[in-house]
Amino acid sequence: MKPLHRHVVNTSRKVLCTAALAASLTTAAVVTNTPTAGAGESEPTPDSPQATDRGDARLDLPGLVADPPAPPGAVAPEGASGIPGTALDAYKRAAVSVAAALPHCNLPWELVAGIGRVESVHASGYGLKSDGSTEKPIRGPRLDGNGYAEIKDTDKGEWDADTEYDRAVGPLQFIPSTWKTWGADGNGDGRRDPNNIYDAALGAGLYLCAGDRDLSDPAKLDQAILSYNNSRDYVNSVLGYMRQYKDGGVAEVPNPPAGNYPTPPVTAPLPTPHPPAPQPSAPKPPAQPEKPKPTAPRLAKFELVGDPELKAETGAALTPGAKFKAVLSDGKPAVGQKVVFAVEADTTGGTVFQADKKDNAVVLTDAQGFAAVPGLTAGPKDGTFSFRASAYDADNFTVVLKGTVTAKPVANLLVRADHGTKPLEAVAGTGVKDFQLVATYQGLPVAGTKTSAGLVVKDAAGVWVPVDPAKATGPYFKGQDGKKLFTLDLAPSGADGKITLPELFTTDVEPGTYFLRVVTPEKIELLLELKITAPATPDPTPTPTAPTAPTPTATATKR
């Protein structure tokens, strides 16, 4: 047996150092992640999205990777379980931080470690780095209802690189919608990334403690784990590892490198925890250096090329001049690289991609590694939006641009297209046809200006008011049914700003002067004077005519 007293003292010192560091880095983040209020549900339950059948991203790891022995000289009991150092640090930091914010929860770090062991074997095999990230992304099966729960996309592919369905992500296997509510910053870098084991461990601790749970209560502990994955086998496995870490001890082991290991089949049972067998103390032969294996080129660069400006008027087509280039670690273009484009933080009422009217799109890079931004349609309101472009490989490469939608200019003047000032004249019984106005803004034509036209008269106070349709006798428009209309909505102005007035009829209209008002919704108006004249009448006095001379008659003469 190894000296237990020395192990306890060293572990205590380490935990205290971890506590101080975690408190300085993460307590503020925990406090800002309100676990009981404003989080959508005060206490996640077994029917929460996180608890659905979401598959298993766990790799089928060799025994020495899944249950690594304590390294020589480690201060740990015989048979202690090995946990990669970064993962162990993340679990302990999470427990310290949660204890600072939610002291009544009594979250043991071994519980978070048990979940990390079942979900991803502490990110072993994925290339866990000292900063908590992994060389390879950890993603569960696609939740498309084919063998697993069906959960439509909730993150526009931000975390799981899938814009149709969600996948559980990261070493603690968070569903993106759960992470949106419970995500935390466990390493104080200002980000909340479920793919980072520090952030994921803290988020898991907050989730388990939600609803003022006291995890020292076995019933509450059971309920919390079921809310993470609604499976009795899952609960038993997590509790088994938790107790194994508590009772058998834990040894910190180096972070294992990434490897190409198969994933377990869909029907694979959850692992049964068991303390690792004591390792023989016989000296081992010196390890032979392994030949370096050639590694496939990875995505190394993702950059913006072209004009980054995203600006358009409300409702207008927006054809971005920007495109993005993906480059591999060997300097060659990344061909066929999936790039996710997403419109986020949108205050424009719905800026969308033209092709399918969605706020996200996936584009594959071409033979030169370029992905062009698809055409957009600006939202109906002036405002701003964020435009995210993300490329996924072992890392998440993201570029964020800002977009602006400005309101279309509103006409501030209506003028006659003929620039005339004289009244419009028509003979009673004929119509006023093909008369045009122009909507302008600062002297320039404005398309799409809506107007209405109506006959008006002055009231007793000298204010122009619409005529009473029941009593009106002046010029009129005709509706589709042929009935008289004294007010009519006109077609919007064209690209040249012109508005054509429908025919004004004057049948049975008394000669005189009438007034027609054309007005925009913004109360910009133009008053037109209509002069209706009487038709010409024949003169009643007959015109005298000259007498016609008699036609001489020829007389026959006898001979």
Sequence and secondary structure as in RCSB ss.txt:
>XXXX:A:sequence
MKPLHRHVVNTSRKVLCTAALAASLTTAAVVTNTPTAGAGESEPTPDSPQATDRGDARLDLPGLVADPPAPPGAV
APEGASGIPGTALDAYKRAAVSVAAALPHCNLPWELVAGIGRVESVHASGYGLKSDGSTEKPIRGPRLDGNGYAE
IKDTDKGEWDADTEYDRAVGPLQFIPSTWKTWGADGNGDGRRDPNNIYDAALGAGLYLCAGDRDLSDPAKLDQAI
LSYNNSRDYVNSVLGYMRQYKDGGVAEVPNPPAGNYPTPPVTAPLPTPHPPAPQPSAPKPPAQPEKPKPTAPRLA
KFELVGDPELKAETGAALTPGAKFKAVLSDGKPAVGQKVVFAVEADTTGGTVFQADKKDNAVVLTDAQGFAAVPG
LTAGPKDGTFSFRASAYDADNFTVVLKGTVTAKPVANLLVRADHGTKPLEAVAGTGVKDFQLVATYQGLPVAGTK
TSAGLVVKDAAGVWVPVDPAKATGPYFKGQDGKKLFTLDLAPSGADGKITLPELFTTDVEPGTYFLRVVTPEKIE
LLLELKITAPATPDPTPTPTAPTAPTPTATATKR
>XXXX:A:secstr
   HHHHHHHHHHHHHHHHHHHHHHHHHHHHHS SSSSSS SS  TTSGGGS          HHHHS    TT  
S TT EEEEHHHHHHHHHHHHHHHHH TTS   HHHHHHHHHHHHSTTTTS B TTS BSS  B    BSSSS B
 B SSTTTTTS SSB   BTTTTB HHHHHHH   SSSSS   TTSHHHHHHHHHHHHHGGG  TTSHHHHHHHH
HHHS  HHHHHHHHHHHHHHHHH EEEE            TT              S                EE
EEEEEE   EEEETT EE   EEEEEEETTSSB TT EEEEEEES  SS  EETTTS SEEEEE  TTSEEE   
EE  SSSEEEEEEEEEESSSEEEEEEEEEEE      EEEETT   S EEEETTS B SEEEEEEETTEE TT  
EEEEEEEE TTS EEE  TTT  S BEE TTS EESEEEE    TT EEEE  BB TT  SEEEEEEEE TT  E
EEEEEEEE      SS                  
